[in-house]
Each structure stands twice: as C-alpha cells, then as structure tokens.
Amino acid sequence: MLTAAPVRCVLFLLTLSVTGCTTAPPRDLDNVCAIFREKKGWYADARDAQKTWGGDIAISMAFMHQESRFVARAKPPRRKILWVIPGPRPSDSYGYSQALGSTWEAYKRSAGRYRANRAHFDDAVDFVGWYNHQSFVRSRIPKTDAYRLYLAYHEGHGGYNRGTYRNKSWLQSVARKVADRAAMYRGQLASCESSLRRRRGLFGWF
C-alpha cells in the first residue's frame, strides 16, 4: 500500500503528464499566418481538408476561432442555478469545432474517419470542411459565403432551411463577425500561403 507522500507524487506526475499532452491555443489569434507558423502541422491539416471538401481555409479557421478560440478541449459554460450554483451544460458540444456528439458521429460515418477525435485539430478542421460541404449540398450555400455558412453551422441544415435564424439578431451579428474574421484571415493568407506551402513541401521530404 502506498503512503500519502508517494500517492501525492504519483498524482503530481499524472497532472504534469496530462498538462503536457494538452495543446495550448495559439498566442496570436488575430493573425492566421502567425497561427500556422506557430502550430507546425495545422496548415497542412487545413490544406488537406480543403482538398477533400473544397471551401476556404480562412472560413474554417474563422469558424473555429468563434467556436473555441482554438482551445482543444473547449466545452460550453455551465448554466447557473440560482445565479451561483454550477448547473448542466447546455449541450455536449466539444473541442475545436464545438461539434455536437450526434453530428460528430454522423461525420465519422459519412467521411469514414471512425477514429476522429473532436480534440484533434486535423479531425476538427476536416469536420468543418465536411459540414460546410453539407451546407452546400443540402442548403445550396456557396462555399465562399462565410455569413450564411455560419448560420447553417449554428442552426443545423433543417433550421437554416426553415429560416430559424431570421428572428435571432444576435446570431446574425455573430455570423457577420465570423465573416469579417474570415475576410481578414483570407487577406493575411494571401501574403504568407506561398511560404507555408514551400515549408510543407520541404518537410514532406523527411
């Protein structure tokens, strides 16, 4: 049987291990070039998702900024009971993309990515690309229309097609903010994407 001191040491080491495995969010969330330079594999992952589903890297990155601020294990905040006591979370959305569990399962089956994990960036950016492709197919939203794509992302395709967003001025405001960020990221990418592609090609030799 372990004494109290060794038990504390084991728990401390486990804490360090878990912390060390958690990917910290990027330092500069307002510069997509800086994000991709800091997070070495992220551009390659975003580019792969774009090749698979079409769409726009800047839009996918703007979606994940809005949903999680690039926090790998993000969850929605708990509701408060009597304004003080932590209550249940409003949904089981999780990870970079804040995908619901049921939607994530549908994605895994549809895309054939059965081992996909919502806390892994490569899977999350592929999910966003897949979802926006579904928005194009099911709601006829162009893959360059960040505003309408985000409305469908938030409301679901059924809700978007019924126009549930029309009486939600707050959601329309958020979607405009996402579209503005996508435009900003797109402009930034225009200045650095060629160097990101060269770097990807260089590391592809190893």
ROSE-4610 file (N, C-alpha, C; in Angstrom, 1 decimal, always signed):
// ROSE-4610
residu = [M/M/M/L/L/L/T/T/T/A/A/A/A/A/A/P/P/P/V/V/V/R/R/R/C/C/C/V/V/V/L/L/L/F/F/F/L/L/L/L/L/L/T/T/T/L/L/L/S/S/S/V/V/V/T/T/T/G/G/G/C/C/C/T/T/T/T/T/T/A/A/A/P/P/P/P/P/P/R/R/R/D/D/D/L/L/L/D/D/D/N/N/N/V/V/V/C/C/C/A/A/A/I/I/I/F/F/F/R/R/R/E/E/E/K/K/K/K/K/K/G/G/G/W/W/W/Y/Y/Y/A/A/A/D/D/D/A/A/A/R/R/R/D/D/D/A/A/A/Q/Q/Q/K/K/K/T/T/T/W/W/W/G/G/G/G/G/G/D/D/D/I/I/I/A/A/A/I/I/I/S/S/S/M/M/M/A/A/A/F/F/F/M/M/M/H/H/H/Q/Q/Q/E/E/E/S/S/S/R/R/R/F/F/F/V/V/V/A/A/A/R/R/R/A/A/A/K/K/K/P/P/P/P/P/P/R/R/R/R/R/R/K/K/K/I/I/I/L/L/L/W/W/W/V/V/V/I/I/I/P/P/P/G/G/G/P/P/P/R/R/R/P/P/P/S/S/S/D/D/D/S/S/S/Y/Y/Y/G/G/G/Y/Y/Y/S/S/S/Q/Q/Q/A/A/A/L/L/L/G/G/G/S/S/S/T/T/T/W/W/W/E/E/E/A/A/A/Y/Y/Y/K/K/K/R/R/R/S/S/S/A/A/A/G/G/G/R/R/R/Y/Y/Y/R/R/R/A/A/A/N/N/N/R/R/R/A/A/A/H/H/H/F/F/F/D/D/D/D/D/D/A/A/A/V/V/V/D/D/D/F/F/F/V/V/V/G/G/G/W/W/W/Y/Y/Y/N/N/N/H/H/H/Q/Q/Q/S/S/S/F/F/F/V/V/V/R/R/R/S/S/S/R/R/R/I/I/I/P/P/P/K/K/K/T/T/T/D/D/D/A/A/A/Y/Y/Y/R/R/R/L/L/L/Y/Y/Y/L/L/L/A/A/A/Y/Y/Y/H/H/H/E/E/E/G/G/G/H/H/H/G/G/G/G/G/G/Y/Y/Y/N/N/N/R/R/R/G/G/G/T/T/T/Y/Y/Y/R/R/R/N/N/N/K/K/K/S/S/S/W/W/W/L/L/L/Q/Q/Q/S/S/S/V/V/V/A/A/A/R/R/R/K/K/K/V/V/V/A/A/A/D/D/D/R/R/R/A/A/A/A/A/A/M/M/M/Y/Y/Y/R/R/R/G/G/G/Q/Q/Q/L/L/L/A/A/A/S/S/S/C/C/C/E/E/E/S/S/S/S/S/S/L/L/L/R/R/R/R/R/R/R/R/R/R/R/R/G/G/G/L/L/L/F/F/F/G/G/G/W/W/W/F/F/F]
num = [1/1/1/2/2/2/3/3/3/4/4/4/5/5/5/6/6/6/7/7/7/8/8/8/9/9/9/10/10/10/11/11/11/12/12/12/13/13/13/14/14/14/15/15/15/16/16/16/17/17/17/18/18/18/19/19/19/20/20/20/21/21/21/22/22/22/23/23/23/24/24/24/25/25/25/26/26/26/27/27/27/28/28/28/29/29/29/30/30/30/31/31/31/32/32/32/33/33/33/34/34/34/35/35/35/36/36/36/37/37/37/38/38/38/39/39/39/40/40/40/41/41/41/42/42/42/43/43/43/44/44/44/45/45/45/46/46/46/47/47/47/48/48/48/49/49/49/50/50/50/51/51/51/52/52/52/53/53/53/54/54/54/55/55/55/56/56/56/57/57/57/58/58/58/59/59/59/60/60/60/61/61/61/62/62/62/63/63/63/64/64/64/65/65/65/66/66/66/67/67/67/68/68/68/69/69/69/70/70/70/71/71/71/72/72/72/73/73/73/74/74/74/75/75/75/76/76/76/77/77/77/78/78/78/79/79/79/80/80/80/81/81/81/82/82/82/83/83/83/84/84/84/85/85/85/86/86/86/87/87/87/88/88/88/89/89/89/90/90/90/91/91/91/92/92/92/93/93/93/94/94/94/95/95/95/96/96/96/97/97/97/98/98/98/99/99/99/100/100/100/101/101/101/102/102/102/103/103/103/104/104/104/105/105/105/106/106/106/107/107/107/108/108/108/109/109/109/110/110/110/111/111/111/112/112/112/113/113/113/114/114/114/115/115/115/116/116/116/117/117/117/118/118/118/119/119/119/120/120/120/121/121/121/122/122/122/123/123/123/124/124/124/125/125/125/126/126/126/127/127/127/128/128/128/129/129/129/130/130/130/131/131/131/132/132/132/133/133/133/134/134/134/135/135/135/136/136/136/137/137/137/138/138/138/139/139/139/140/140/140/141/141/141/142/142/142/143/143/143/144/144/144/145/145/145/146/146/146/147/147/147/148/148/148/149/149/149/150/150/150/151/151/151/152/152/152/153/153/153/154/154/154/155/155/155/156/156/156/157/157/157/158/158/158/159/159/159/160/160/160/161/161/161/162/162/162/163/163/163/164/164/164/165/165/165/166/166/166/167/167/167/168/168/168/169/169/169/170/170/170/171/171/171/172/172/172/173/173/173/174/174/174/175/175/175/176/176/176/177/177/177/178/178/178/179/179/179/180/180/180/181/181/181/182/182/182/183/183/183/184/184/184/185/185/185/186/186/186/187/187/187/188/188/188/189/189/189/190/190/190/191/191/191/192/192/192/193/193/193/194/194/194/195/195/195/196/196/196/197/197/197/198/198/198/199/199/199/200/200/200/201/201/201/202/202/202/203/203/203/204/204/204/205/205/205/206/206/206]
x = [+0.9/+0.0/+0.9/+0.5/+1.3/+1.0/+2.1/+1.9/+1.4/+1.0/+0.4/+1.4/+2.7/+3.6/+3.8/+4.1/+4.2/+2.9/+1.7/+0.5/+0.4/+0.8/+0.8/+1.8/+3.0/+3.9/+3.4/+2.7/+2.1/+1.1/+0.2/-0.8/-0.2/+0.9/+1.5/+2.1/+2.7/+3.3/+2.2/+1.1/+0.0/-0.5/-0.6/-1.1/-0.2/+1.1/+2.1/+2.0/+1.8/+1.6/+0.4/-0.7/-1.9/-1.8/-1.2/-1.0/-0.1/+1.0/+1.9/+1.3/+0.3/-0.3/-1.4/-1.8/-2.8/-2.2/-2.7/-2.2/-2.7/-1.8/-2.1/-2.7/-3.6/-4.1/-3.0/-3.1/-2.1/-2.0/-0.8/-0.6/-1.3/-1.3/-1.9/-3.1/-4.2/-5.5/-5.9/-5.4/-5.8/-4.9/-4.0/-3.1/-3.0/-3.7/-3.7/-2.3/-1.5/-0.1/+0.7/+0.5/+1.2/+0.7/-0.6/-1.1/-0.5/-0.4/+0.1/+1.6/+2.3/+3.8/+4.0/+3.2/+3.4/+3.0/+1.9/+1.4/+1.8/+2.9/+3.6/+2.7/+1.9/+1.1/-0.2/-0.6/-2.0/-2.3/-1.4/-1.6/-1.8/-1.0/-1.1/-2.4/-2.9/-4.2/-5.3/-5.2/-6.3/-6.3/-5.1/-5.0/-5.5/-5.3/-5.8/-7.3/-7.9/-9.4/-9.9/-9.2/-9.7/-9.7/-8.6/-8.5/-9.6/-10.0/-11.1/-12.5/-12.8/-14.1/-14.3/-13.2/-13.4/-13.5/-14.0/-14.1/-12.9/-12.9/-11.9/-11.3/-10.0/-9.2/-9.5/-9.6/-9.9/-11.2/-12.2/-13.5/-13.5/-12.8/-12.7/-12.0/-11.0/-10.2/-11.1/-11.8/-12.7/-13.8/-14.3/-15.3/-14.8/-13.6/-13.0/-12.6/-12.2/-11.9/-13.2/-14.3/-15.6/-16.0/-15.9/-16.4/-15.6/-14.3/-13.5/-12.3/-12.0/-10.7/-9.5/-9.7/-8.7/-8.2/-9.2/-9.0/-9.4/-8.4/-8.6/-9.8/-10.0/-11.0/-12.1/-12.4/-13.4/-14.8/-15.5/-16.9/-17.7/-19.0/-19.8/-19.9/-20.0/-20.0/-21.3/-21.2/-22.4/-23.4/-24.6/-25.7/-25.6/-26.1/-26.1/-27.5/-27.5/-28.7/-28.7/-29.8/-29.9/-28.7/-28.2/-27.2/-25.8/-25.7/-24.4/-24.0/-24.9/-24.5/-24.3/-23.2/-23.0/-24.0/-24.6/-25.6/-25.1/-26.0/-25.6/-25.2/-24.4/-24.0/-25.2/-25.3/-26.5/-26.4/-25.2/-25.1/-23.9/-23.7/-22.4/-21.4/-21.5/-20.5/-19.2/-18.1/-16.8/-15.7/-14.6/-13.4/-13.3/-12.3/-12.1/-13.3/-14.1/-15.2/-16.5/-16.5/-17.7/-18.8/-18.4/-19.4/-20.2/-21.5/-22.3/-21.9/-22.1/-21.8/-22.5/-23.8/-24.5/-24.1/-23.7/-23.3/-21.9/-21.1/-19.7/-19.8/-20.7/-20.9/-21.3/-22.2/-22.7/-21.5/-20.7/-19.5/-18.5/-18.3/-17.4/-17.8/-19.1/-19.7/-19.6/-20.0/-20.1/-18.7/-17.7/-16.4/-15.5/-15.9/-15.1/-13.9/-14.0/-13.0/-13.4/-13.5/-14.1/-13.3/-12.0/-11.2/-11.0/-11.8/-11.7/-12.0/-11.3/-11.4/-11.6/-12.7/-13.0/-11.9/-11.0/-9.9/-8.7/-8.7/-7.6/-7.8/-6.9/-7.1/-7.3/-6.6/-6.8/-8.2/-8.7/-10.1/-11.1/-10.9/-11.8/-11.9/-10.7/-10.8/-11.4/-11.2/-11.8/-13.3/-13.8/-15.2/-15.8/-15.2/-15.7/-15.9/-14.8/-14.9/-16.1/-16.2/-17.3/-18.7/-18.8/-20.1/-20.5/-19.5/-19.8/-20.1/-19.5/-19.8/-21.3/-21.7/-23.1/-24.1/-23.6/-24.4/-24.6/-23.5/-23.6/-24.6/-24.5/-25.4/-26.8/-27.0/-28.4/-29.1/-28.3/-28.9/-28.5/-27.7/-27.3/-26.5/-25.7/-24.9/-23.6/-23.2/-21.8/-20.7/-19.7/-18.7/-17.8/-18.0/-17.3/-18.1/-19.4/-20.3/-20.2/-19.2/-19.0/-20.2/-20.9/-22.0/-23.1/-23.6/-24.6/-24.2/-22.9/-22.4/-22.4/-22.1/-22.1/-23.5/-24.4/-25.8/-26.3/-25.9/-26.3/-25.5/-24.2/-23.4/-24.1/-24.6/-25.2/-26.6/-27.4/-28.8/-29.1/-28.1/-28.3/-29.0/-28.9/-29.4/-31.0/-31.6/-33.1/-33.5/-32.9/-33.2/-32.9/-31.7/-31.4/-32.4/-32.8/-33.7/-35.1/-35.4/-36.7/-36.6/-35.4/-35.2/-35.2/-34.8/-34.9/-34.0/-33.0/-32.1/-32.7/-33.8/-34.3/-34.7/-35.2/-35.6/-34.5/-33.3/-32.2/-31.1/-31.4/-30.5/-29.1/-29.0/-27.7/-26.9/-27.6/-26.9/-26.4/-27.2/-26.8/-25.6/-25.6/-24.4/-23.2/-23.3/-22.1/-21.7/-22.6/-22.3/-21.5/-22.0/-21.2/-19.8/-19.7/-18.3/-17.5/-18.0/-17.3/-16.9/-17.8/-17.5/-16.4/-16.4/-15.4/-14.0/-14.0/-12.7/-12.2/-13.1/-12.7/-12.1/-12.7/-12.1/-10.7/-10.6/-9.3/-8.2/-8.6/-7.7/-7.3/-8.3/-8.1/-7.0/-7.2/-6.2/-4.8/-4.7/-3.4/-2.8/-3.6/-3.1/-2.5/-3.1/-2.6/-1.1/-0.7/+0.7/+1.6/+1.1/+2.0/+1.8/+0.7/+0.4/+1.5/+2.1/+3.1/+4.3/+4.7/+5.8/+5.3/+4.1/+3.6/+3.6/+3.2/+3.3/+4.7/+5.6/+7.0/+7.5/+7.2/+7.6/+7.0/+5.7/+5.1/+5.9/+6.2/+6.9/+8.3/+9.0/+10.3/+10.2/+9.3/+9.2/+8.6/+8.0/+7.5/+8.6/+9.8/+10.9/+11.4/+11.1/+11.6/+10.7]
y = [-1.2/+0.0/+1.2/+2.2/+3.5/+4.4/+5.0/+6.0/+7.3/+8.3/+9.5/+10.3/+10.3/+11.1/+10.5/+9.2/+8.6/+8.8/+8.7/+9.0/+10.4/+11.4/+12.7/+12.9/+12.2/+12.3/+11.7/+10.6/+10.0/+10.9/+11.5/+12.4/+13.6/+14.1/+15.3/+15.0/+13.8/+13.4/+13.1/+12.6/+12.4/+13.7/+14.7/+16.0/+16.6/+16.5/+17.1/+16.4/+15.1/+14.3/+14.8/+14.9/+15.3/+16.7/+17.6/+19.0/+19.1/+18.3/+18.3/+17.8/+17.0/+16.5/+17.4/+18.4/+19.3/+20.4/+20.6/+21.6/+22.9/+23.8/+25.2/+25.9/+26.9/+27.6/+28.5/+29.0/+29.9/+31.2/+31.8/+33.0/+34.2/+34.3/+35.4/+35.0/+35.1/+34.6/+35.5/+36.7/+37.6/+37.6/+36.7/+36.6/+35.1/+34.7/+33.3/+32.9/+33.8/+33.4/+33.0/+33.8/+33.5/+32.2/+32.0/+30.7/+29.5/+29.6/+28.4/+28.3/+29.4/+29.3/+28.7/+29.0/+28.5/+27.1/+26.7/+25.3/+24.6/+23.9/+23.4/+22.6/+21.7/+20.8/+21.4/+22.5/+23.0/+23.4/+24.0/+24.5/+23.2/+22.2/+21.0/+20.4/+20.3/+19.8/+20.5/+21.9/+22.7/+22.6/+22.5/+22.3/+21.0/+19.9/+18.6/+18.6/+19.3/+19.4/+20.2/+21.2/+22.0/+21.1/+20.3/+19.4/+18.4/+17.9/+16.9/+17.5/+18.6/+19.1/+20.4/+21.0/+22.3/+23.4/+24.5/+25.5/+26.4/+27.0/+28.1/+27.9/+27.8/+27.7/+28.8/+30.0/+31.2/+31.0/+30.5/+30.3/+29.3/+28.1/+27.1/+27.6/+28.4/+28.9/+30.0/+30.8/+31.8/+31.1/+29.9/+29.2/+28.7/+28.1/+27.5/+28.6/+29.8/+30.9/+31.3/+31.4/+31.7/+30.7/+29.4/+28.3/+28.0/+28.1/+27.6/+28.5/+29.5/+30.2/+29.3/+28.2/+27.2/+26.5/+26.3/+25.5/+24.1/+23.2/+21.8/+21.1/+21.3/+20.6/+21.6/+22.6/+23.5/+22.9/+23.4/+23.0/+24.2/+24.2/+25.3/+25.5/+26.8/+27.1/+26.5/+26.1/+25.5/+26.7/+26.3/+27.2/+27.4/+28.5/+28.8/+28.5/+27.8/+27.6/+28.6/+29.4/+30.5/+31.5/+31.6/+32.6/+32.2/+31.2/+30.8/+29.4/+28.4/+27.0/+26.6/+26.0/+25.4/+24.3/+24.5/+23.5/+22.8/+22.1/+21.4/+22.3/+21.7/+22.4/+22.4/+23.4/+23.5/+22.4/+21.9/+20.8/+20.0/+19.0/+18.2/+18.6/+19.8/+20.3/+20.3/+20.0/+19.8/+20.1/+20.5/+20.6/+21.8/+21.8/+23.0/+23.5/+22.5/+22.9/+23.0/+22.6/+22.6/+21.8/+20.7/+19.8/+19.1/+18.9/+18.1/+16.6/+15.8/+14.4/+13.7/+13.9/+13.3/+13.7/+15.0/+15.4/+14.9/+14.8/+14.2/+12.7/+12.0/+10.6/+10.5/+11.4/+11.4/+11.7/+12.6/+13.0/+11.8/+11.1/+9.9/+8.9/+8.6/+7.6/+8.1/+9.3/+9.8/+10.0/+10.5/+10.7/+9.5/+8.4/+7.2/+7.5/+8.5/+8.8/+8.3/+7.0/+6.4/+6.6/+7.0/+7.3/+8.7/+9.6/+11.0/+11.5/+12.5/+13.0/+14.5/+14.9/+16.4/+17.3/+16.7/+17.5/+17.5/+16.9/+16.9/+17.9/+18.7/+19.8/+19.2/+18.2/+17.7/+17.2/+16.5/+16.0/+17.1/+18.1/+19.2/+20.1/+20.4/+21.2/+20.4/+19.1/+18.3/+18.3/+18.2/+18.3/+19.5/+20.7/+22.0/+22.0/+21.5/+21.4/+20.5/+19.3/+18.4/+19.1/+19.7/+20.4/+21.4/+22.2/+23.3/+22.7/+21.5/+20.8/+20.4/+19.9/+19.5/+20.7/+21.9/+23.1/+23.5/+23.3/+23.5/+22.5/+21.3/+20.2/+20.4/+20.5/+20.5/+21.8/+22.9/+24.3/+25.2/+24.7/+25.4/+26.7/+26.7/+27.8/+27.8/+28.8/+28.8/+28.6/+27.8/+27.6/+28.8/+29.9/+31.1/+32.1/+31.7/+32.6/+32.3/+32.9/+32.6/+33.0/+34.1/+34.5/+33.4/+33.0/+32.0/+30.6/+30.3/+29.0/+28.9/+30.1/+30.0/+29.9/+30.6/+30.5/+29.0/+28.3/+26.9/+26.1/+26.4/+25.7/+25.8/+26.9/+27.1/+26.5/+26.7/+26.3/+24.9/+24.3/+23.0/+23.2/+22.3/+22.5/+22.6/+21.8/+21.9/+23.3/+23.7/+25.0/+26.2/+26.1/+27.1/+27.1/+26.0/+25.9/+26.5/+26.3/+26.9/+28.4/+28.9/+30.3/+30.6/+29.7/+29.9/+31.1/+31.4/+32.5/+33.9/+34.0/+35.3/+36.1/+35.5/+36.2/+36.3/+36.0/+35.9/+37.0/+38.2/+39.3/+39.1/+38.5/+38.2/+37.3/+36.2/+35.2/+35.9/+36.7/+37.4/+38.3/+38.9/+39.7/+38.9/+37.7/+36.8/+36.3/+35.9/+35.5/+36.5/+37.8/+38.9/+39.0/+38.8/+38.9/+37.8/+36.6/+35.4/+35.7/+36.3/+36.6/+37.6/+38.6/+39.7/+39.0/+38.1/+37.5/+36.6/+35.9/+35.1/+36.0/+37.1/+38.0/+38.5/+38.8/+39.2/+38.1/+36.9/+35.8/+35.5/+35.7/+35.4/+36.4/+37.7/+38.7/+38.4/+37.9/+37.6/+36.4/+35.4/+34.2/+34.5/+35.5/+35.9/+36.3/+36.8/+37.3/+36.2/+35.1/+34.1/+32.6/+32.4/+31.0/+30.3/+31.1/+30.5/+30.0/+30.8/+30.3/+29.1/+29.1/+27.9/+26.7/+26.8/+25.7/+25.2/+26.1/+25.7/+25.0/+25.5/+24.8/+23.4/+23.3/+21.9/+21.0/+21.5/+20.7/+20.3/+21.2/+20.9/+19.8/+19.9/+18.9/+17.6/+17.6/+16.4/+15.5/+16.0/+15.1/+14.2/+14.6/+13.9/+12.9]
z = [+0.0/+0.0/+0.0/-0.9/-0.9/+0.2/+0.7/+1.8/+1.1/+2.0/+1.5/+0.6/+0.9/+0.2/-1.2/-1.4/-2.8/-3.6/-2.9/-3.7/-4.2/-3.4/-3.9/-5.0/-5.0/-6.0/-7.3/-7.2/-8.4/-9.1/-8.2/-8.7/-9.4/-8.8/-9.4/-10.7/-10.9/-12.1/-13.2/-12.8/-13.7/-14.2/-13.3/-13.7/-14.7/-14.4/-15.4/-16.7/-16.7/-18.0/-18.8/-18.1/-18.8/-19.3/-18.5/-18.9/-20.1/-20.1/-21.2/-22.5/-22.5/-23.7/-24.2/-23.5/-23.9/-24.8/-26.0/-26.9/-26.5/-26.3/-25.9/-27.2/-27.0/-28.1/-28.7/-29.9/-30.5/-29.7/-29.7/-29.0/-29.6/-31.0/-31.7/-32.5/-31.9/-32.6/-33.7/-33.9/-34.9/-36.1/-36.2/-37.4/-37.8/-38.9/-39.2/-39.7/-40.3/-40.7/-39.4/-38.4/-37.1/-36.5/-36.6/-36.1/-36.8/-38.1/-38.9/-38.7/-38.5/-38.2/-36.8/-35.9/-34.5/-34.4/-35.0/-34.9/-36.2/-36.2/-37.4/-38.3/-37.8/-38.7/-39.1/-38.6/-38.8/-40.2/-40.9/-42.2/-43.1/-43.0/-43.8/-43.5/-42.3/-42.0/-42.7/-42.6/-43.2/-44.7/-45.3/-46.7/-47.2/-46.4/-46.7/-46.7/-45.7/-45.6/-46.8/-47.2/-48.4/-49.6/-49.8/-51.0/-51.0/-49.8/-49.7/-49.9/-49.3/-49.3/-50.1/-50.6/-51.2/-50.1/-50.5/-49.5/-49.3/-48.1/-47.9/-46.5/-46.5/-45.2/-44.3/-44.8/-43.9/-43.2/-43.9/-43.3/-42.2/-42.5/-41.4/-40.2/-40.4/-39.2/-38.5/-39.2/-38.5/-37.7/-38.3/-37.5/-36.2/-36.2/-35.0/-34.0/-34.5/-33.6/-32.9/-33.6/-33.0/-32.0/-32.4/-31.6/-30.3/-30.4/-29.3/-29.0/-29.8/-29.7/-29.7/-30.5/-30.7/-29.4/-28.5/-27.3/-27.6/-27.5/-28.0/-27.2/-26.0/-25.2/-24.7/-25.5/-25.1/-24.9/-23.9/-23.7/-23.4/-23.7/-23.4/-21.9/-21.4/-20.0/-19.4/-18.1/-17.4/-17.1/-17.2/-16.7/-15.2/-14.7/-13.3/-12.7/-11.5/-10.8/-9.7/-9.6/-8.6/-8.8/-10.0/-10.3/-9.7/-9.0/-8.3/-8.5/-8.3/-8.4/-9.8/-10.1/-11.5/-11.8/-12.9/-13.4/-14.6/-15.3/-16.5/-17.6/-18.5/-19.8/-20.7/-21.6/-22.5/-23.6/-23.9/-24.9/-24.7/-25.5/-25.4/-26.4/-27.0/-27.9/-27.3/-28.1/-27.5/-28.6/-28.1/-29.0/-29.8/-30.7/-31.6/-32.3/-32.9/-33.7/-32.9/-31.7/-30.8/-31.5/-32.1/-32.7/-31.7/-31.9/-31.1/-31.2/-30.2/-30.3/-31.4/-31.6/-32.6/-34.0/-34.2/-35.5/-35.8/-34.7/-34.9/-35.3/-34.8/-35.1/-36.6/-37.0/-38.4/-39.3/-38.9/-39.7/-39.8/-38.7/-38.8/-39.7/-39.7/-40.6/-42.1/-42.3/-43.6/-44.3/-43.5/-44.0/-43.9/-43.2/-43.0/-42.0/-41.2/-40.2/-38.8/-38.7/-37.5/-36.2/-36.3/-35.1/-34.9/-35.5/-35.4/-34.0/-33.5/-32.1/-32.2/-31.5/-31.5/-30.9/-30.1/-29.6/-30.4/-31.6/-32.5/-33.6/-33.9/-34.9/-36.3/-36.7/-38.0/-38.3/-37.3/-37.4/-37.3/-36.5/-36.3/-37.6/-38.2/-39.4/-40.6/-40.6/-41.6/-41.4/-40.1/-39.8/-40.3/-40.1/-40.5/-42.1/-42.8/-44.2/-44.7/-44.0/-44.3/-44.0/-42.9/-42.6/-43.6/-44.0/-45.0/-46.4/-46.6/-47.9/-47.8/-46.6/-46.5/-46.6/-46.2/-46.3/-47.8/-48.5/-50.0/-50.6/-50.2/-50.9/-50.4/-49.1/-48.5/-48.5/-48.4/-48.3/-49.5/-50.4/-51.6/-51.2/-50.2/-49.7/-50.4/-51.1/-51.7/-50.7/-51.0/-50.0/-49.7/-50.4/-50.1/-49.3/-48.9/-48.2/-46.7/-46.0/-44.6/-43.8/-44.1/-43.3/-43.3/-44.4/-44.5/-44.0/-44.3/-43.9/-42.3/-41.7/-40.2/-39.6/-40.3/-39.8/-39.9/-41.0/-41.1/-40.1/-39.8/-38.9/-37.5/-37.1/-35.8/-35.7/-36.7/-36.7/-37.2/-37.8/-38.5/-39.8/-40.7/-42.1/-42.1/-41.3/-41.2/-40.7/-39.6/-39.0/-40.0/-40.7/-41.7/-42.8/-43.3/-44.4/-44.0/-42.7/-42.2/-41.9/-41.9/-41.6/-40.1/-39.2/-37.8/-37.4/-38.2/-37.8/-38.0/-38.7/-39.1/-37.9/-36.8/-35.7/-34.6/-34.9/-34.0/-34.4/-34.0/-34.4/-33.9/-32.7/-32.0/-32.9/-33.4/-34.2/-35.6/-36.2/-37.4/-37.1/-36.0/-35.6/-35.5/-34.8/-34.7/-36.1/-36.9/-38.3/-39.1/-38.9/-39.6/-39.0/-37.7/-37.1/-37.7/-37.8/-38.3/-39.8/-40.6/-42.0/-42.1/-41.2/-41.2/-40.8/-39.9/-39.5/-40.6/-41.3/-42.4/-43.5/-43.8/-44.8/-44.3/-43.0/-42.5/-42.7/-42.3/-42.4/-43.9/-44.8/-46.2/-46.7/-46.3/-46.7/-46.2/-44.9/-44.3/-45.1/-45.4/-46.1/-47.4/-48.1/-49.4/-49.3/-48.1/-48.0/-47.5/-47.1/-46.5/-47.0/-47.7/-48.0/-48.9/-49.8/-50.7/-49.8/-48.8/-47.9/-47.1/-46.7/-45.9/-46.8/-48.0/-48.9/-49.2/-49.3/-49.5/-48.3/-47.1/-45.9/-45.8/-46.2/-46.2/-47.1/-48.3/-49.3/-48.8/-48.1/-47.5/-46.5/-45.6/-44.5/-45.0/-46.2/-46.8/-47.2/-47.3/-47.7/-46.6/-45.4/-44.2/-43.7]
